[in-house]
Amino acid sequence: MWNKMNGCEKSSKPHVVVIPYVGQGHLIPFLELTKLLASHGLIVSYISTPGNVARLQPQVDHVVKSSNPGVDIRLVSLPMPPVEDLPPGIESSETVPLHMIGILMKSSYKLAGQFEQWLEQEMKNAEDQIHNSPSPPVCIISDMFTSWVHKSGAKFGLPTVVFHTSGAFAMSVMHSFMKNTPQKNVQGDDEYFQVPNLPLDFKLRKSELPFIMRDSDANPMQSFVTDEINLSMEGSGVIFNTFYALDSLGIEHIKSLTKKPVWSIGPILPKKLFDAEGVERATHDSRGKSADISEAECLQWLDKRSPNSVVFVCFGSQSSLNKQQTEALAKGLEASQQAFIWAIKRVPEIQLPEGFEERIKDRGLIIWGWAPQLLILSHPSTGAFLSHCGWNSTLESISLGVPMITWPMYAEQPFNNKLLVEHLGIAEQICSHMDGVGDEYVVKRAVIKVLAEEEGEMMRSRAQELRKKAKMAVEKDGFSHANLQAFREYVQERHDNWVLTAQLSPK
């Protein structure tokens, strides 16, 4: 390394900067990426707003304290300027109604000025320490929805790499829709049409598409999302939280589209997840907010159940069901006579059917708020996951070998659903879009099928095979591990070149 060649005794680490969109489904995987990179000898600065930084700080403190000496994670707080049409103090999509999330997405560029000031100071500090182990930022890892970072990076000569919090297959489908808009040629909402320029035969109905894509000309968010996707292909490379055995079609397609490096380094999950014991119970809530149920209570309830006998129901941090949807789901779960845990987002107007909690108290556990998802999914009693198909939840379920029951809501979730149901054969769908009302009989049949019938066992067997492949991918000789090392070398080379150039430059 340069420091040995120049007689410098102190070691010097490459420094990367990550800057996610302020949604829980983005903040968490970016933090997991940060932990992973820091554990492989990189300095990582994680940029977000004050409220998000305060919430993440205890998790980072725990990681630094429990890791090997030298793990260097720096949380950087940049205040979010006021956003027109949003209440003051909004810092996360969790606190914004779904129909207003677009405003928050479009406003993230307001952080650019403060970010560039911080970046300039970091570069100056590194130059001042050129003979004392300097660590300037040498790469910026952006979100698809923080594409303004590309311009900021260019001002400082820094490459930008996009970390997608969705899978590669879903991103391939999204790119095809944005470029070809095949839905425009379809009249009825339930008429199937072909999605072009994909590496497989892929058909959809307009009713299965996210709202912004059903009538792209009428939706103001369409042009913004199209621009963000196009810009995400123009960086110096792409990182995906996925693994090749799961997502090879998407990975190869994105490579062909970008002609840039595509590093698939997932699943980015705690290593304990792949042990026989599952998740380390003492740190089960380290991937998000603290759970709204005690660890002891949750485990006590699960420990009383038979293996693969419980369905876990959760729709993530952003989605919430309306009154009709909640009632249909509740009736279906009750009629199935199967055990379940249901995590329900706290929304004042949503109530369970009268007498429901009393009737199901012996086989149902209701968690109002945030659930310890990894703890539940990793427990031997959990046999199915009824989910909105968000990529984080999807990858966790696959990595734990748990088959799914799907009700996709928005964004790329319908495409994840198609992958799970039609191409991987590890899921049963009960509803196709966020404004649909699930039929209680369909819910009942799906739960019974996945938990208690032969077809469900076949799904579980396929899911367990994918779990094995996920474990292999992140082990020393695995494909994801090799990609992580390749990215590490890419950053190291940038760092070494910067230091050598700075040492040779006259002051």
N, C-alpha and C positions, 0 to 999 in steps of 0.2 A: 504493500500500500504506500501511498505518497508519504505518509508520516514517517515510515521506516526509512524510505529513500532519502528523506531530507533531514534525518537525524532527530526528528521530534519524538519525544518519549511518550507524550500523551496520545491516547487513541482518539480518533475522530469518527463520529457516526454520521451517516447520511440523514438528512432531515426532510421529511415530507409533510405536507399540509393537507388536511382533509376538510372539506366544507360541504356538509349535507343540507338538503332541504329540511325545513323545520317541521317534519311530520314524524310521528312515533315510528311508523314503518320505515323511515329513512334514518332517523337518529340512532336507533338501536343497531341496525346492521353496520352503520358507519363506525359506531363505537366498537363493535366486535372486530371490524377490520382494523381499527386502531390498535386494539389489544394484540391482535395477531402480528401486525407489522412491528410493534414495539418489542414483542417477545422474540423477534428475529433480528434484533439489533439496530432498529431504526429509531430515530427521534421522530415523534409524531405530534404535530400541533393540530388540535381539533377545534375548529372555529364554529361558534354558535352564539346565540343570544343569551343574555344574563340568566333568564329563567331556566332555560334548558341546561346551561352550564351548571347552575346550582343543583339541579336535579341529578345530573350525571356525576358530579364531583365525588359523592360517597362511593360510587362504583369504581371510579378511577383510583381513588385512595386505597380501596380494598385490593385492587389488582397490583398496584405498586408495592403495597405492603407485603402481599403474599407471594410475589414473584421473585425471581433471582435479582440480585443487585444490578443496577444499571438500566432497568426498564424506565424509559423516559417518555411519559405522556404529558402533554401540556394542554390544558383546557384554556382556550382564549375566548374571552367574552367581548362581543361587539354589540352595543345597544342597537336595537331595531328602531329606525326612525318611524314617526307616525305614518300610518297607511290610511289613505282616504277610503271611506266607507267601511272601515273596520273599527271596532271599539278600541280605546287606548289600552296598551299593555298586552296586546295579542302577540304571542311569540311561538305558538305551536298550532298545527292544524287540528289538534284534539279539541281546542276550545273554539273552533270556528264551525258554524253550520256547513254541511256538505256543499250547499249551493254557493257558498262564499269562499271556498277553498281556492278557487281560481284567482281571486283577488290577492290572496296571500302569496300564491306561487309567482304571479307576475311582479310582485313587489319585492322579491328577494334581492333584486339588483340594487336596492337602496343601501345594502351593506357594502357595495363595491368601494366607495370612497374610504371608509374606515379600514376595510381590508387592505387596500393598497398602502395606506399610511402605515399599518402594522407591518406589512411585507417590506416596505422600504426601510423601516427601522431594523428589522431582522437582518436584512442584507448588509446594512451599515455596521451593525454589531459584529457580524461575521468578518467583515473586512478589517475591523479594528483588532480582531483577535487572530489574525492570520498566522501568527507564530505560536498560538496557544490553543490548539485543538478547535478550530472554527467549524461551525455546523450551520451553514446557510441553508435555507429552503432550496431544494433542487428539483422538486416536483410537486405539483398540486393535483390532488385527487378530488374531482368535483362530482356533484350529483347531476343526473340528467336535468333536474329542474333548477340548477344553479349554473346555467351555461354562460352567464356573464363572466364567470371566472376565467374563461378562455382569453378574453381581452385583457383582464388584469394580469394573467400569467405572461402574455405576450409582451407587455410593457417592461417586464423584468427578465425577459428571455428564458422563462421557465416553461417546461412542457406541462401540459395538462392531460391527465388520464381520467376517464369517466368510469366511476364505479356504479354499475347498475344494481339497484336493489330488487329488480325483477330478474327472472330467468332469461336465458338467451333465446329460448324458443318463443316466449311471449314477445320479446323485443323484435324478433324476426317478423312476427305477424303484425305487430304495430307498425313497423317500417313499411311493410307491404301495403297496409291500409292507407298510410299517410301519402304514399307515393302514387298508388293506383286507384284509390277510392272505389273499389268494386261495388260497394253498397249503393252507389248512385244509380246503378242500372237495374236495381231490384224494386219492384212495385210493392208487393205485400210484405208485411213484417215477418211472416212465417215461411217465406219461400227461401229455400237453400240456394246459396251461390258459392262459386269457387273463389278462394283467395289466391291470387296469382303470385308467381315468382317465389314460391316456397319449395323447400326440398322434399315435400311430401304432398299427398292429396289432402287438402284441408278445406272443408265446407262449413259454412255458418249460416245462420238466419239473422236478419236485421234485428230481430227482437233479442238476440243474444249479445248484441254489441253494447259497449258502454254508451251512455247518452250522447257524449260529445261526438261520437262517430256515426250515430244513426242518421242524422241529417247534418252532415259536416258544414254545409254552407250556412245553416241557420244558427250554429253554435259559436259564440265568440271565442271559446277556448280552443277551438280546433286549430286555428292558425298558430296560436302560441305553442300548443303541444307539438304540432308538426315541426315548427322551427327548433324546438328543444331537442326533438329526436334527431333531426338532421345535424344539428351542432354536436350532438353526442357522438356522432360518427366521425367527426373531424379532428378530434384530439390526437395525441400521440399514441394512444392505445386504449383498450377497454378491459376493465376487470369485472368479472361476474362471480357472484356468490352461488356457484353451481358446480356440478362435477360432470365429467365427460360421459360416463355411463348413463347418466340421467338425461343429459341435455346435448348430446353430440350433434343432432341435427341443427339446433340453434347456434351452437358454437361455430360450427363449420360455415354456416350461412353468414353469420356476422363477420367472420374472417374474410369471406369472399366480397362482402359489401364494403368493408373499411380498408382492406389491404394493409391493415395495421396489426400489431400484436394483440391477441385476445387471451388474457390470462384468466382462466377459470380456476379458482383457488378454493372452492367450497367443498363441502358445507362448512361455513365459518361458525362453528359451534364449540362449546366447551369439550375438551378431550374426554372428560369423565362420561360424556354422553354415550360413548361407544364401549365403555366398560360393562361388565356383566351386571354391576350394581346400578347402572344408569347414572342419572345426574347426581352429583354430590349434593346431598340434601341441605347442607349448611349454606349453600350459595345459590339455591334454586331461583331466586328472584333477581339475579344479577343482570338479566338481559332487559329489564324494563323497570317500571315503577314497582314499589313494594306491593305485595299482594294484599287484597282486602279480605283475606282469610288466613288464619294462622297455619303454619306448616304442620303443626301437630294435629289440628282438627282435620285438615285435608288428608293427611296420611292415615289417620285413624279410620276415617270413612272408607278410603280405598283399600286398606288392609283387610277389611271385612268382606271384600268381594272376591269372587272367583276370577281366575285368569281370563282375560279377554272378554269380560262380561259388561263393561261400562262404556258408554258413548260419552265423549267429552264434547260439549257444544260451546262454541265461542266464535264470534264474528269480528274479532280484532278491535283495535282502538278507535277506528273511525266510523265503522258501520253500526247502525242500530236499527232494529226492526220496528215497524209501526204496529199499531194496536191489532190490526187484522192478522198481520204476519206472526206476531207473538202468540196470538190465540191459536192459530192453526198449528204452529210448531209445538206449543204446549199440549194441545189435544193429541197430536201424533205421538209425542213422547209418552204421554200417559197411556195411550191405547196400546203401545208396543209392549208394555209390561216389562221393559228392560231397564236396568239401572243406568242412571245418567248423572253427569255434573254439567250444570248450565251456568256459564258466566254471562251475566246480563249487564250491559252498559247502563249506568245510572242516567236515565232520562225521565224527568218528572211525569210526563204524560203516559208512560208505558206501565201497565199493570198486568199481572198474570190473571188468568181466569179465576173467578171467585171459588174459593175452596181448593184450588189446585195444590198449593203448597202443603196443605193438611193431608190431601189424598195421596200425595207421592212421597211423604216424609220418610217412609221406610226404604225407598229405593232411589230417591232423587236428592241431590245436593245443589241448592241454588247459591251462587256467589254473585252478590250485587257489586259489580266493579271489576277490578283487575284480578285475574287468576294466575296462580303459579304454573304457567302452561307447560314448561319443560318437566316440572315435577310430575304433573298429571300424565302427560304423554309417555313418560318413561316408566310409569308404574305398570307392573305386570297385569293389573286388573283392567287397564284401559285397552279396549279392543277396537275402537273406532273414534274418528274425529270428525264431527259435523262442523264444517268450516266454510268461510267465505272465499277460500282459495288465495288469500294473500300469500306472496312468495315466502315470507318468513315462516308463516304457519305451515305452508306446504312442505318446505324443506325440512322443518323440524319433524313433521309427521313421517315423511319418507325416511329420514335419518334414524328414526326410532322404530321403523317397520310397522307403522300403524296405518291401516287402510282408512279411506276417507269417505264421508258423505258430503256432497258439495252443493253449495248455494252461492254461486259467484255474484258479486255485488257491482263493482265498478272497476275502472282502470283496466289493467291487463288480466284481471281475475277470470273473465270468461275464457281466455286463451289457456291459462293454467288449468282450468277445469277440463278443457278438451284434451289436453295432454294427459291428465290423470285418468280420465274416463275412457277415452277412445284409443289412446296409444300406449299407455302403461298398464291399463286394466287393473288399477288399484283403488277405484272410487266408484260410487254410485251417486248419480245426480238426482236432486229432489226439486230444484227450481232453477230457472235459467237466467234470471236477472233481478236487480234490486227492487223493482216495482211490482214484481210478481208476488202472488200469495201462494205459499206452498200448500198443496192439498194434504190434509191431515192423514188421509189413508196412504198417500205416497210416502210421507214421513214415516208412518208406522211400518210399512213394508220395507223401506230402506234400512231402518234400524235393525229390524229382525233379520233381514238378509245378511247384513254385514257382521252382526254379532253372533247369530245363532244358526246360520245355514251353510251348506257346503260351498256355495258360490262366494260367500264371505271368507271362508277358509282359504279359497284359492286366491282371493285378493290379498289376504294376509300373507300368504306364502310368497306372492310376487313382491309385496312390500318388504318382506324380510330379506329377499334377495337383493333388492336395491339398498337396503340398510348395510348389507355386507360390502357392497360396492362403494358406498359412501365412506365406510371405514377404511377400505383399501386406498381410496383416492387421497386421503389426508395423511396416510402413513408415509414413512420415509421414502419408499420406492414408488409411491402413488403419483398419479398424473397431476392432481391438484398441488401436491407438495412440490413437484418439479416446477410447476408454473409459478408458485410462490417464490422459489429460489431464483427463477429467471427474472421475476420482477425485482427481487432484491438486488440482483447483479446489475440490472438496468439502472436502478437508483444509485448504486455504489459507483458505477462508472461516471454518472453525471456529477456526483460529489467529488470524486478524485480529479476530474477534469477542471472543475471550478477552483479547487484548492491550488492545483498546479498553475493554472492561469493567473490566479490572484497573487501567488508568490512571485511569479515572474514579472508581473506588471509593475512599472515604476509608480511610486507614490507622488 
